[in-house]
Amino acid sequence: MKPMSSRERFLTALKKQQPDRVPWFESYVHRGLADRIVGRKTDLPPGWRTPPDLYKILCLDTITYNFRPPFYAIMEKNGDVEQLKEGLLKTRDDLKALKEFLPDPENPDFYRGAEELLSFARQNGLAAIAGIRVGLSNTYNSMGYENFSYALYDDPGFIEESMELIGEWCIKVIERVNDLGFDAAYISEDIAFKWGPMFSPEHFRKYMLPHMKKVVDHIAIPRIYHTDGNPLPMLKDLVEELNICAIANLEHGAVDIFQVKEEWGDKLCLIGNMDLHYTLTMGTPEETVLEAKEKLEKVGKGGGYIISSSNGLTEYCKAENILALNGAILRYGVYFE
């Protein structure tokens, strides 16, 4: 088979077809990890999710730009990672402040970094991914989990109004993204914990999914859906209502990717599910290669598979394990048919 560019490889797998090798996708690579892999301080332009210097060393096939709205919440810094301390969307009276808090989606400066990333992607043959949200996680994080959970039973209309407001902002951004030239949209909306859904599938279908669909219907490029945990009880809803072409990142330990391949491999491209809890973070290079080899050969069989970590490459991943994963992809991910 003729060697493909990273973009061709990624888009072929996304169509559930077989490329020249299994593509490698990471929604982000932490700059601290990138520094250790490269051996010096790397540059990370605003909005870029992976330092560009890393592409000289790793065979990553994609690069992502962050268009996601910020949480309306008090955030705390833990090193260079922001963590949510307290949601500020307490009542309906806070909706006006939330609307004013969101960045102006009509401001050309909001998209300037994306144009630079697209130029880098095209020069290097990479698939350019738009990281977006469609209103759900911004709602429950801005409200706070406890307030959101009470509202789900006492005042679900408040949740729907919040999703509608944030969704309108997302639609304006998506309409611009459609015209910029990105290859796929990465919809990052967590709906599950390791042991199962964050809320009942019935509540999800009644109060959340219709608002998500309203936003997603504006996406004119291939749709990848990301959630942590085990979303399988709602996977059919995501496929049928949101018309996704891929599910990511199929968290190791929460989802049996081999079973998902058997049940969904003819309907969805699968993205994942290298273990972040042990293998990439605490394991050895040898263990990394063994896990990668099994997934490349079994899940990658016939195409429609994109290897990835279970979320993104965090700072606490071992650099030597990421390099081992890189080598395993180049050795065991190649299709010879």
Order of alpha helices (4+ residues) and beta strands (2+ residues): alpha-alpha-beta-beta-beta-alpha-alpha-beta-alpha-alpha-alpha-beta-beta-beta-alpha-beta-alpha-beta-alpha-beta-alpha-alpha-beta-alpha
